[in-house]
Amino acid sequence: MMNKKFWIRWVSIALICAAYYAIVLYFDLVFALNFTETMSQGGEFTPSQCTWFVKELVQNHADSALASIIGFAVCVPLILLIFKKVK
């Protein structure tokens, strides 16, 4: 039989995972939208504009990767803490 602690544990873990994926999805969407916006501008670009576009895209991608790494590093200990506290 599934008891109250079972539900507390797994609902807490599900909330942590949902928050993690929401944050990662947000940064991925920002990257995708900026990339699409940059590509849709079309036309002739100066070298300085191209450099600026690339720097913006690299920064957005770095933000997305950083959110993934930090989010994972935070979520795993939280999940382990839940398993430890809710026995």
Gaussian input, Z-matrix of N, CA and C with variables (Angstrom, degrees):
# hf/3-21g

backbone

0 1
 N
 C     1     B1
 C     2     B2     1     A1
 N     3     B3     2     A2     1     D1
 C     4     B4     3     A3     2     D2
 C     5     B5     4     A4     3     D3
 N     6     B6     5     A5     4     D4
 C     7     B7     6     A6     5     D5
 C     8     B8     7     A7     6     D6
 N     9     B9     8     A8     7     D7
 C    10    B10     9     A9     8     D8
 C    11    B11    10    A10     9     D9
 N    12    B12    11    A11    10    D10
 C    13    B13    12    A12    11    D11
 C    14    B14    13    A13    12    D12
 N    15    B15    14    A14    13    D13
 C    16    B16    15    A15    14    D14
 C    17    B17    16    A16    15    D15
 N    18    B18    17    A17    16    D16
 C    19    B19    18    A18    17    D17
 C    20    B20    19    A19    18    D18
 N    21    B21    20    A20    19    D19
 C    22    B22    21    A21    20    D20
 C    23    B23    22    A22    21    D21
 N    24    B24    23    A23    22    D22
 C    25    B25    24    A24    23    D23
 C    26    B26    25    A25    24    D24
 N    27    B27    26    A26    25    D25
 C    28    B28    27    A27    26    D26
 C    29    B29    28    A28    27    D27
 N    30    B30    29    A29    28    D28
 C    31    B31    30    A30    29    D29
 C    32    B32    31    A31    30    D30
 N    33    B33    32    A32    31    D31
 C    34    B34    33    A33    32    D32
 C    35    B35    34    A34    33    D33
 N    36    B36    35    A35    34    D34
 C    37    B37    36    A36    35    D35
 C    38    B38    37    A37    36    D36
 N    39    B39    38    A38    37    D37
 C    40    B40    39    A39    38    D38
 C    41    B41    40    A40    39    D39
 N    42    B42    41    A41    40    D40
 C    43    B43    42    A42    41    D41
 C    44    B44    43    A43    42    D42
 N    45    B45    44    A44    43    D43
 C    46    B46    45    A45    44    D44
 C    47    B47    46    A46    45    D45
 N    48    B48    47    A47    46    D46
 C    49    B49    48    A48    47    D47
 C    50    B50    49    A49    48    D48
 N    51    B51    50    A50    49    D49
 C    52    B52    51    A51    50    D50
 C    53    B53    52    A52    51    D51
 N    54    B54    53    A53    52    D52
 C    55    B55    54    A54    53    D53
 C    56    B56    55    A55    54    D54
 N    57    B57    56    A56    55    D55
 C    58    B58    57    A57    56    D56
 C    59    B59    58    A58    57    D57
 N    60    B60    59    A59    58    D58
 C    61    B61    60    A60    59    D59
 C    62    B62    61    A61    60    D60
 N    63    B63    62    A62    61    D61
 C    64    B64    63    A63    62    D62
 C    65    B65    64    A64    63    D63
 N    66    B66    65    A65    64    D64
 C    67    B67    66    A66    65    D65
 C    68    B68    67    A67    66    D66
 N    69    B69    68    A68    67    D67
 C    70    B70    69    A69    68    D68
 C    71    B71    70    A70    69    D69
 N    72    B72    71    A71    70    D70
 C    73    B73    72    A72    71    D71
 C    74    B74    73    A73    72    D72
 N    75    B75    74    A74    73    D73
 C    76    B76    75    A75    74    D74
 C    77    B77    76    A76    75    D75
 N    78    B78    77    A77    76    D76
 C    79    B79    78    A78    77    D77
 C    80    B80    79    A79    78    D78
 N    81    B81    80    A80    79    D79
 C    82    B82    81    A81    80    D80
 C    83    B83    82    A82    81    D81
 N    84    B84    83    A83    82    D82
 C    85    B85    84    A84    83    D83
 C    86    B86    85    A85    84    D84
 N    87    B87    86    A86    85    D85
 C    88    B88    87    A87    86    D86
 C    89    B89    88    A88    87    D87
 N    90    B90    89    A89    88    D88
 C    91    B91    90    A90    89    D89
 C    92    B92    91    A91    90    D90
 N    93    B93    92    A92    91    D91
 C    94    B94    93    A93    92    D92
 C    95    B95    94    A94    93    D93
 N    96    B96    95    A95    94    D94
 C    97    B97    96    A96    95    D95
 C    98    B98    97    A97    96    D96
 N    99    B99    98    A98    97    D97
 C   100   B100    99    A99    98    D98
 C   101   B101   100   A100    99    D99
 N   102   B102   101   A101   100   D100
 C   103   B103   102   A102   101   D101
 C   104   B104   103   A103   102   D102
 N   105   B105   104   A104   103   D103
 C   106   B106   105   A105   104   D104
 C   107   B107   106   A106   105   D105
 N   108   B108   107   A107   106   D106
 C   109   B109   108   A108   107   D107
 C   110   B110   109   A109   108   D108
 N   111   B111   110   A110   109   D109
 C   112   B112   111   A111   110   D110
 C   113   B113   112   A112   111   D111
 N   114   B114   113   A113   112   D112
 C   115   B115   114   A114   113   D113
 C   116   B116   115   A115   114   D114
 N   117   B117   116   A116   115   D115
 C   118   B118   117   A117   116   D116
 C   119   B119   118   A118   117   D117
 N   120   B120   119   A119   118   D118
 C   121   B121   120   A120   119   D119
 C   122   B122   121   A121   120   D120
 N   123   B123   122   A122   121   D121
 C   124   B124   123   A123   122   D122
 C   125   B125   124   A124   123   D123
 N   126   B126   125   A125   124   D124
 C   127   B127   126   A126   125   D125
 C   128   B128   127   A127   126   D126
 N   129   B129   128   A128   127   D127
 C   130   B130   129   A129   128   D128
 C   131   B131   130   A130   129   D129
 N   132   B132   131   A131   130   D130
 C   133   B133   132   A132   131   D131
 C   134   B134   133   A133   132   D132
 N   135   B135   134   A134   133   D133
 C   136   B136   135   A135   134   D134
 C   137   B137   136   A136   135   D135
 N   138   B138   137   A137   136   D136
 C   139   B139   138   A138   137   D137
 C   140   B140   139   A139   138   D138
 N   141   B141   140   A140   139   D139
 C   142   B142   141   A141   140   D140
 C   143   B143   142   A142   141   D141
 N   144   B144   143   A143   142   D142
 C   145   B145   144   A144   143   D143
 C   146   B146   145   A145   144   D144
 N   147   B147   146   A146   145   D145
 C   148   B148   147   A147   146   D146
 C   149   B149   148   A148   147   D147
 N   150   B150   149   A149   148   D148
 C   151   B151   150   A150   149   D149
 C   152   B152   151   A151   150   D150
 N   153   B153   152   A152   151   D151
 C   154   B154   153   A153   152   D152
 C   155   B155   154   A154   153   D153
 N   156   B156   155   A155   154   D154
 C   157   B157   156   A156   155   D155
 C   158   B158   157   A157   156   D156
 N   159   B159   158   A158   157   D157
 C   160   B160   159   A159   158   D158
 C   161   B161   160   A160   159   D159
 N   162   B162   161   A161   160   D160
 C   163   B163   162   A162   161   D161
 C   164   B164   163   A163   162   D162
 N   165   B165   164   A164   163   D163
 C   166   B166   165   A165   164   D164
 C   167   B167   166   A166   165   D165
 N   168   B168   167   A167   166   D166
 C   169   B169   168   A168   167   D167
 C   170   B170   169   A169   168   D168
 N   171   B171   170   A170   169   D169
 C   172   B172   171   A171   170   D170
 C   173   B173   172   A172   171   D171
 N   174   B174   173   A173   172   D172
 C   175   B175   174   A174   173   D173
 C   176   B176   175   A175   174   D174
 N   177   B177   176   A176   175   D175
 C   178   B178   177   A177   176   D176
 C   179   B179   178   A178   177   D177
 N   180   B180   179   A179   178   D178
 C   181   B181   180   A180   179   D179
 C   182   B182   181   A181   180   D180
 N   183   B183   182   A182   181   D181
 C   184   B184   183   A183   182   D182
 C   185   B185   184   A184   183   D183
 N   186   B186   185   A185   184   D184
 C   187   B187   186   A186   185   D185
 C   188   B188   187   A187   186   D186
 N   189   B189   188   A188   187   D187
 C   190   B190   189   A189   188   D188
 C   191   B191   190   A190   189   D189
 N   192   B192   191   A191   190   D190
 C   193   B193   192   A192   191   D191
 C   194   B194   193   A193   192   D192
 N   195   B195   194   A194   193   D193
 C   196   B196   195   A195   194   D194
 C   197   B197   196   A196   195   D195
 N   198   B198   197   A197   196   D196
 C   199   B199   198   A198   197   D197
 C   200   B200   199   A199   198   D198
 N   201   B201   200   A200   199   D199
 C   202   B202   201   A201   200   D200
 C   203   B203   202   A202   201   D201
 N   204   B204   203   A203   202   D202
 C   205   B205   204   A204   203   D203
 C   206   B206   205   A205   204   D204
 N   207   B207   206   A206   205   D205
 C   208   B208   207   A207   206   D206
 C   209   B209   208   A208   207   D207
 N   210   B210   209   A209   208   D208
 C   211   B211   210   A210   209   D209
 C   212   B212   211   A211   210   D210
 N   213   B213   212   A212   211   D211
 C   214   B214   213   A213   212   D212
 C   215   B215   214   A214   213   D213
 N   216   B216   215   A215   214   D214
 C   217   B217   216   A216   215   D215
 C   218   B218   217   A217   216   D216
 N   219   B219   218   A218   217   D217
 C   220   B220   219   A219   218   D218
 C   221   B221   220   A220   219   D219
 N   222   B222   221   A221   220   D220
 C   223   B223   222   A222   221   D221
 C   224   B224   223   A223   222   D222
 N   225   B225   224   A224   223   D223
 C   226   B226   225   A225   224   D224
 C   227   B227   226   A226   225   D225
 N   228   B228   227   A227   226   D226
 C   229   B229   228   A228   227   D227
 C   230   B230   229   A229   228   D228
 N   231   B231   230   A230   229   D229
 C   232   B232   231   A231   230   D230
 C   233   B233   232   A232   231   D231
 N   234   B234   233   A233   232   D232
 C   235   B235   234   A234   233   D233
 C   236   B236   235   A235   234   D234
 N   237   B237   236   A236   235   D235
 C   238   B238   237   A237   236   D236
 C   239   B239   238   A238   237   D237
 N   240   B240   239   A239   238   D238
 C   241   B241   240   A240   239   D239
 C   242   B242   241   A241   240   D240
 N   243   B243   242   A242   241   D241
 C   244   B244   243   A243   242   D242
 C   245   B245   244   A244   243   D243
 N   246   B246   245   A245   244   D244
 C   247   B247   246   A246   245   D245
 C   248   B248   247   A247   246   D246
 N   249   B249   248   A248   247   D247
 C   250   B250   249   A249   248   D248
 C   251   B251   250   A250   249   D249
 N   252   B252   251   A251   250   D250
 C   253   B253   252   A252   251   D251
 C   254   B254   253   A253   252   D252
 N   255   B255   254   A254   253   D253
 C   256   B256   255   A255   254   D254
 C   257   B257   256   A256   255   D255
 N   258   B258   257   A257   256   D256
 C   259   B259   258   A258   257   D257
 C   260   B260   259   A259   258   D258

   B1=1.4638
   B2=1.5305
   B3=1.2851
   B4=1.4597
   B5=1.5241
   B6=1.3217
   B7=1.4584
   B8=1.5233
   B9=1.3189
   B10=1.4631
   B11=1.5287
   B12=1.3228
   B13=1.4648
   B14=1.5304
   B15=1.3084
   B16=1.4628
   B17=1.5266
   B18=1.3251
   B19=1.4589
   B20=1.5212
   B21=1.3284
   B22=1.4650
   B23=1.5241
   B24=1.3168
   B25=1.4626
   B26=1.5258
   B27=1.3077
   B28=1.4536
   B29=1.5250
   B30=1.3180
   B31=1.4652
   B32=1.5262
   B33=1.3283
   B34=1.4664
   B35=1.5220
   B36=1.3012
   B37=1.4642
   B38=1.5297
   B39=1.3145
   B40=1.4661
   B41=1.5263
   B42=1.3245
   B43=1.4665
   B44=1.5251
   B45=1.3189
   B46=1.4658
   B47=1.5271
   B48=1.3226
   B49=1.4681
   B50=1.5278
   B51=1.3248
   B52=1.4636
   B53=1.5264
   B54=1.3256
   B55=1.4680
   B56=1.5277
   B57=1.3290
   B58=1.4678
   B59=1.5282
   B60=1.3264
   B61=1.4606
   B62=1.5236
   B63=1.3231
   B64=1.4632
   B65=1.5285
   B66=1.3239
   B67=1.4666
   B68=1.5255
   B69=1.3256
   B70=1.4671
   B71=1.5306
   B72=1.3245
   B73=1.4596
   B74=1.5243
   B75=1.3243
   B76=1.4636
   B77=1.5333
   B78=1.3271
   B79=1.4610
   B80=1.5263
   B81=1.3305
   B82=1.4641
   B83=1.5253
   B84=1.3307
   B85=1.4602
   B86=1.5217
   B87=1.3253
   B88=1.4629
   B89=1.5246
   B90=1.3253
   B91=1.4651
   B92=1.5285
   B93=1.3266
   B94=1.4602
   B95=1.5291
   B96=1.3263
   B97=1.4646
   B98=1.5208
   B99=1.3110
   B100=1.4656
   B101=1.5213
   B102=1.3315
   B103=1.4612
   B104=1.5267
   B105=1.3342
   B106=1.4610
   B107=1.5231
   B108=1.3301
   B109=1.4649
   B110=1.5272
   B111=1.3153
   B112=1.4616
   B113=1.5245
   B114=1.3261
   B115=1.4585
   B116=1.5227
   B117=1.3365
   B118=1.4643
   B119=1.5225
   B120=1.3246
   B121=1.4626
   B122=1.5207
   B123=1.3143
   B124=1.4631
   B125=1.5183
   B126=1.3077
   B127=1.4601
   B128=1.5124
   B129=1.2989
   B130=1.4585
   B131=1.5253
   B132=1.3054
   B133=1.4595
   B134=1.5226
   B135=1.3064
   B136=1.4599
   B137=1.5214
   B138=1.3227
   B139=1.4661
   B140=1.5348
   B141=1.3247
   B142=1.4686
   B143=1.5264
   B144=1.3417
   B145=1.4618
   B146=1.5229
   B147=1.3081
   B148=1.4655
   B149=1.5207
   B150=1.3132
   B151=1.4612
   B152=1.5157
   B153=1.3238
   B154=1.4582
   B155=1.5252
   B156=1.3521
   B157=1.4590
   B158=1.5232
   B159=1.3096
   B160=1.4655
   B161=1.5215
   B162=1.3270
   B163=1.4669
   B164=1.5241
   B165=1.3250
   B166=1.4650
   B167=1.5262
   B168=1.3207
   B169=1.4610
   B170=1.5208
   B171=1.3193
   B172=1.4630
   B173=1.5273
   B174=1.3275
   B175=1.4615
   B176=1.5278
   B177=1.3304
   B178=1.4635
   B179=1.5209
   B180=1.3221
   B181=1.4595
   B182=1.5278
   B183=1.3132
   B184=1.4643
   B185=1.5235
   B186=1.3271
   B187=1.4662
   B188=1.5223
   B189=1.3178
   B190=1.4578
   B191=1.5266
   B192=1.3162
   B193=1.4651
   B194=1.5234
   B195=1.3130
   B196=1.4621
   B197=1.5237
   B198=1.3214
   B199=1.4671
   B200=1.5226
   B201=1.3221
   B202=1.4629
   B203=1.5187
   B204=1.3105
   B205=1.4661
   B206=1.5206
   B207=1.3212
   B208=1.4644
   B209=1.5232
   B210=1.3185
   B211=1.4620
   B212=1.5137
   B213=1.3085
   B214=1.4607
   B215=1.5225
   B216=1.3298
   B217=1.4652
   B218=1.5267
   B219=1.3099
   B220=1.4618
   B221=1.5290
   B222=1.3138
   B223=1.4644
   B224=1.5241
   B225=1.2990
   B226=1.4681
   B227=1.5293
   B228=1.3386
   B229=1.4672
   B230=1.5308
   B231=1.3328
   B232=1.4620
   B233=1.5235
   B234=1.3075
   B235=1.4624
   B236=1.5247
   B237=1.3239
   B238=1.4654
   B239=1.5275
   B240=1.3153
   B241=1.4612
   B242=1.5261
   B243=1.3178
   B244=1.4630
   B245=1.5175
   B246=1.3315
   B247=1.4583
   B248=1.5231
   B249=1.3220
   B250=1.4612
   B251=1.5284
   B252=1.3257
   B253=1.4642
   B254=1.5233
   B255=1.3183
   B256=1.4659
   B257=1.5222
   B258=1.3074
   B259=1.4765
   B260=1.5057
   A1=109.32
   A2=116.23
   A3=121.00
   A4=109.05
   A5=114.85
   A6=118.97
   A7=111.74
   A8=115.09
   A9=121.72
   A10=111.48
   A11=117.65
   A12=121.17
   A13=111.41
   A14=115.74
   A15=120.32
   A16=109.93
   A17=116.20
   A18=120.67
   A19=111.93
   A20=117.13
   A21=120.09
   A22=109.84
   A23=116.24
   A24=121.52
   A25=111.41
   A26=116.86
   A27=119.65
   A28=113.31
   A29=118.13
   A30=119.83
   A31=109.55
   A32=117.42
   A33=120.76
   A34=110.91
   A35=116.64
   A36=120.95
   A37=110.46
   A38=117.07
   A39=120.44
   A40=111.12
   A41=117.62
   A42=120.71
   A43=111.42
   A44=117.17
   A45=121.04
   A46=110.28
   A47=116.28
   A48=120.09
   A49=111.36
   A50=116.89
   A51=120.22
   A52=110.82
   A53=116.95
   A54=120.18
   A55=110.32
   A56=116.68
   A57=121.07
   A58=110.71
   A59=116.20
   A60=119.39
   A61=112.05
   A62=118.04
   A63=120.73
   A64=110.72
   A65=116.92
   A66=120.61
   A67=110.88
   A68=116.55
   A69=120.06
   A70=110.24
   A71=116.98
   A72=120.54
   A73=110.93
   A74=117.12
   A75=120.69
   A76=110.53
   A77=117.03
   A78=119.41
   A79=111.76
   A80=117.65
   A81=119.62
   A82=111.36
   A83=116.90
   A84=119.73
   A85=111.46
   A86=117.04
   A87=120.07
   A88=109.63
   A89=116.49
   A90=120.25
   A91=110.71
   A92=116.95
   A93=120.73
   A94=111.39
   A95=116.93
   A96=119.69
   A97=111.63
   A98=116.84
   A99=119.52
   A100=111.15
   A101=116.40
   A102=120.21
   A103=110.06
   A104=116.89
   A105=121.27
   A106=111.00
   A107=115.69
   A108=120.16
   A109=111.05
   A110=115.81
   A111=120.33
   A112=110.70
   A113=116.82
   A114=120.35
   A115=111.85
   A116=117.63
   A117=119.89
   A118=112.69
   A119=117.81
   A120=119.59
   A121=111.56
   A122=115.83
   A123=120.60
   A124=113.81
   A125=115.04
   A126=119.54
   A127=112.67
   A128=114.33
   A129=121.28
   A130=109.33
   A131=115.29
   A132=120.52
   A133=109.69
   A134=114.65
   A135=119.46
   A136=107.87
   A137=117.75
   A138=119.41
   A139=112.71
   A140=117.33
   A141=119.00
   A142=111.17
   A143=117.64
   A144=120.32
   A145=110.90
   A146=116.92
   A147=120.46
   A148=110.60
   A149=116.20
   A150=120.38
   A151=110.44
   A152=117.70
   A153=121.60
   A154=110.67
   A155=117.99
   A156=121.85
   A157=110.74
   A158=115.61
   A159=119.94
   A160=110.75
   A161=117.63
   A162=120.49
   A163=111.25
   A164=117.30
   A165=121.18
   A166=110.84
   A167=116.91
   A168=120.62
   A169=111.41
   A170=117.04
   A171=120.68
   A172=110.09
   A173=117.95
   A174=121.19
   A175=110.91
   A176=117.35
   A177=120.13
   A178=111.21
   A179=116.42
   A180=119.34
   A181=110.42
   A182=117.18
   A183=120.83
   A184=110.62
   A185=117.65
   A186=120.97
   A187=110.95
   A188=116.39
   A189=121.12
   A190=111.25
   A191=116.52
   A192=120.50
   A193=110.97
   A194=117.36
   A195=121.33
   A196=110.92
   A197=117.30
   A198=120.47
   A199=110.54
   A200=117.21
   A201=120.72
   A202=111.58
   A203=116.52
   A204=120.61
   A205=111.16
   A206=117.03
   A207=120.08
   A208=110.33
   A209=116.60
   A210=119.75
   A211=112.01
   A212=117.04
   A213=120.38
   A214=110.58
   A215=116.69
   A216=120.79
   A217=112.01
   A218=117.92
   A219=121.21
   A220=110.83
   A221=117.31
   A222=121.11
   A223=113.34
   A224=117.85
   A225=119.80
   A226=111.60
   A227=119.86
   A228=118.29
   A229=113.15
   A230=117.49
   A231=119.17
   A232=111.32
   A233=116.73
   A234=120.32
   A235=110.49
   A236=116.89
   A237=119.47
   A238=111.39
   A239=117.00
   A240=120.94
   A241=110.86
   A242=116.98
   A243=120.02
   A244=110.24
   A245=117.83
   A246=120.10
   A247=111.18
   A248=117.12
   A249=120.36
   A250=111.24
   A251=117.03
   A252=121.25
   A253=113.20
   A254=117.42
   A255=121.01
   A256=108.27
   A257=115.05
   A258=120.16
   A259=110.65
   D1=137.28
   D2=179.09
   D3=-84.36
   D4=121.94
   D5=-177.33
   D6=-95.82
   D7=-177.20
   D8=-176.92
   D9=-62.96
   D10=-39.42
   D11=-178.82
   D12=-64.78
   D13=-36.16
   D14=176.60
   D15=-56.98
   D16=-48.54
   D17=-178.19
   D18=-68.03
   D19=-40.03
   D20=177.67
   D21=-59.76
   D22=-46.54
   D23=-178.16
   D24=-60.82
   D25=-51.84
   D26=-173.18
   D27=-76.17
   D28=-31.11
   D29=174.86
   D30=-68.14
   D31=-40.02
   D32=177.49
   D33=-62.38
   D34=-44.36
   D35=178.96
   D36=-64.54
   D37=-40.94
   D38=178.53
   D39=-63.40
   D40=-39.24
   D41=178.18
   D42=-65.58
   D43=-41.56
   D44=177.86
   D45=-62.49
   D46=-45.82
   D47=179.50
   D48=-64.14
   D49=-40.46
   D50=178.99
   D51=-63.17
   D52=-42.18
   D53=178.17
   D54=-63.70
   D55=-42.23
   D56=179.20
   D57=-59.82
   D58=-49.88
   D59=-178.40
   D60=-67.06
   D61=-33.20
   D62=177.47
   D63=-64.15
   D64=-42.65
   D65=179.74
   D66=-66.43
   D67=-45.58
   D68=179.27
   D69=-63.73
   D70=-42.42
   D71=179.02
   D72=-62.50
   D73=-39.29
   D74=178.23
   D75=-58.90
   D76=-50.27
   D77=-178.35
   D78=-67.23
   D79=-34.29
   D80=176.05
   D81=-66.68
   D82=-38.69
   D83=178.29
   D84=-67.19
   D85=-39.02
   D86=176.83
   D87=-60.69
   D88=-44.71
   D89=178.20
   D90=-61.38
   D91=-47.18
   D92=-177.74
   D93=-63.80
   D94=-41.86
   D95=179.81
   D96=-66.37
   D97=-42.10
   D98=178.45
   D99=-65.09
   D100=-39.66
   D101=178.86
   D102=-64.02
   D103=-45.68
   D104=179.82
   D105=-63.38
   D106=-42.78
   D107=179.47
   D108=-62.42
   D109=-41.90
   D110=179.88
   D111=-64.02
   D112=-44.62
   D113=-177.71
   D114=-70.58
   D115=-30.10
   D116=-176.50
   D117=-78.34
   D118=-12.54
   D119=-179.56
   D120=-69.32
   D121=-28.99
   D122=174.58
   D123=52.15
   D124=-163.31
   D125=177.28
   D126=79.12
   D127=-172.37
   D128=179.29
   D129=-90.98
   D130=127.31
   D131=179.73
   D132=-109.11
   D133=145.06
   D134=173.34
   D135=-79.05
   D136=159.77
   D137=177.89
   D138=-57.35
   D139=-36.37
   D140=179.91
   D141=-68.27
   D142=-35.14
   D143=176.51
   D144=-66.91
   D145=-42.00
   D146=178.06
   D147=-62.04
   D148=-42.49
   D149=178.08
   D150=-61.73
   D151=-42.29
   D152=179.50
   D153=-64.23
   D154=-43.29
   D155=178.53
   D156=-59.26
   D157=-46.54
   D158=-178.62
   D159=-63.99
   D160=-42.54
   D161=178.83
   D162=-61.89
   D163=-40.96
   D164=178.42
   D165=-63.69
   D166=-44.95
   D167=-179.62
   D168=-65.24
   D169=-41.29
   D170=178.35
   D171=-63.68
   D172=-41.34
   D173=179.27
   D174=-64.94
   D175=-42.07
   D176=178.21
   D177=-64.48
   D178=-39.67
   D179=177.98
   D180=-66.82
   D181=-39.79
   D182=177.95
   D183=-63.28
   D184=-39.35
   D185=176.92
   D186=-61.98
   D187=-41.84
   D188=179.17
   D189=-64.30
   D190=-44.70
   D191=179.08
   D192=-65.61
   D193=-40.25
   D194=178.88
   D195=-64.08
   D196=-41.12
   D197=177.18
   D198=-61.91
   D199=-38.62
   D200=178.68
   D201=-65.46
   D202=-46.42
   D203=-176.87
   D204=-67.91
   D205=-48.93
   D206=-178.90
   D207=-67.14
   D208=-40.84
   D209=178.45
   D210=-59.73
   D211=-43.52
   D212=178.36
   D213=-64.46
   D214=-42.37
   D215=-179.61
   D216=-65.53
   D217=-26.52
   D218=177.97
   D219=-86.22
   D220=-40.49
   D221=-174.91
   D222=-68.13
   D223=-41.55
   D224=-177.65
   D225=-61.43
   D226=-50.01
   D227=176.99
   D228=-61.95
   D229=-35.38
   D230=177.55
   D231=-63.60
   D232=-42.64
   D233=178.61
   D234=-64.90
   D235=-42.98
   D236=177.55
   D237=-63.93
   D238=-37.12
   D239=177.06
   D240=-64.21
   D241=-39.73
   D242=177.41
   D243=-61.95
   D244=-44.35
   D245=179.06
   D246=-63.71
   D247=-34.15
   D248=-179.65
   D249=-72.58
   D250=-44.03
   D251=-175.22
   D252=-77.45
   D253=-36.31
   D254=-177.06
   D255=-102.76
   D256=89.64
   D257=179.99
   D258=-106.34

